[in-house]
């Protein structure tokens, strides 16, 4: 009878319960952390693709003459700017890892919803060699797009921001960014779209998830194995010894009349270990895990905040507060980089443009510093839009420096003429306030390795040329 009672007591042994509990905990923890890691990693990858797509869309959109393109979409006649834009988009597709780059117009025509192609970027082979299947200006879809898709594109064209969509096609999974194009009347006339193949994302996410799960399970089961060994030595074996001692005492004491035989021989163990220390260890273990995870999360947040603060501080240190362009500190860094590039033969041609705002002191004294700031910002905008392919720096109150590179360096004469022409147009615009009719002197100098030992020599010549220009304009620095 007592033996049956003893068997019932061990029907659910502690060792098995601990094993099941540990394994369940590791499995749940592994699944939970894997799911969290999956969504975080997926979100991170998608954000990178969105930033990449946004940069491409914005870059292409800046090269579009909306009114000209809108007219081409209506007349179905190619203009010179249309041809230039098509070549530019072909180059973007060649240079960047994108699936498709195109401009289309969703519409309702002849009683059905359809898509009209305006421009579809192609690589060199498809554009000039194997032209079969290319989409031309005015090509209209038949049944390639269903009504729901066209309606969705029409809805996107009414938006004011870039809209991202994901589509699973026979060529893979495409992530599309669509930017509505507006004419000068702010009326949408087409969609500029970029398709990026993200089939690789799914594979990366699967690999990352499997790796995370395997690592968690390996570490988890390693921990579980060691924990079970510890419980066997510290808990279950002592309990078995205690059980055997109690069983022996019950057997020897049953029906015994001899008092000397009623003797209990406890095993050599600390009785507090059986309950108190076990409870304390488990409690401490779970608390340590919670504290450990909390510290990791806190450390990650702290590191992210510090990284963000460092980036903000670096931006503030190199950014002019009034105009938003780079300041004297950033200019000094650019000069050091130029010096290094010259010393390592990474660059052989560059120029420096020195621009000085005329009559700033007069504007400040006559109309106030607020109007002076308006004049500075207006000149800054004019400089940046004229020399759009070169870095612009504000190194003084009324002084700007342009480090001429690439296309700006090659077309410097036409750019200077354009700059002076814009200044003349402002001066002759009677609708503008006096401080909006900005006047400025410009001086250009080019690097000549036969006479220039450093970048400073080029800067000094540009500054001298600017000063000569200022004297010719009868607007000295004292003005």
C-alpha angles and dihedrals in degrees: 000000000000090000091056090050089050091052091051090053092058096040086111105033118204094235093058092046091051091048093050091046094050094047092047091050093051093046093049092044091048093049093045095048091044092052092047091047090048095055094042093049093044092049091049093052093047091050090054091051091047091052090048093049092045092053092051094046093048092046093051093041090058089060095052123101096210098196092049093047092045090053090050090052090055100039094036087221121130116235129198091257089049091056091047091050092049091053090046092052090047088055092049091053091049094048101041129056098247131135100216137359117189149142118226140167121221112207148152110251134166092356097308141082115253145155126246118203117223103170129356115186115226135184119249095265096051094041099050109013114029099027097160111122096019115144114235133197108289097018107149125202121241110191099334091105123043122224094256092055093050092048089051091052090049088053091050091051089061091057124099098216139048113285121207123208135174124217131182108216135171088262093054138274114324126197108204131199115197122195119189113230117218129197124222089279090058090248116142112238105164147355125251106209137186122193118200120188107234099176087116090060092065091052093047091049092050092049092046092048093048092047091049092048093048093049092048093049094046092050091040096051091043088054091045093051092052092044092052091049089052093049090048091054098036103032121011098040093048089048091051090050089049091048091050090049092050091046092050090049091050092049096047094042097048109114090349116152096179108095091203089063093056092088126139116206107199118203118254099266140109108261091212091064092067097067113354101048093040091053091044092049094049092045091048091046094054091043091051091051091049091047091046094052091044090053092049093051091046091048092050092050091047092049091049091050092048091048091050092048091049091051091048092048091049091050092048091048092056100035128088108233096214104043102022093230125114118291138216092285091055090046091055089052090049090051091051089051091050090050090051093047090050092050092050094042092241090131131031104170133046139128140210126224119200116199123184125188112232125223096009092141091049091050092049093048095044105036105014137259093280090064089044089056089050090054092049093050092046091053090045091055091048092050094046095048093046097047095034095153096054132067115257124205134189104217099168143010094282101006129101129181126202120197100210117218141156117347093002090057092049093048098037096127094054091043093052090048089050091048093051091044091055090049090051091050091052091048091052096046106105091189091069127087116247093256091051091058091080120192123197142172121224132199126187130197131175129212112258113185091202093065107014118083094175144002092266090069090058091047092052092052091048090049091049091049089050091051091050088051090050092051090049088053089048090235107122123183090260089065 
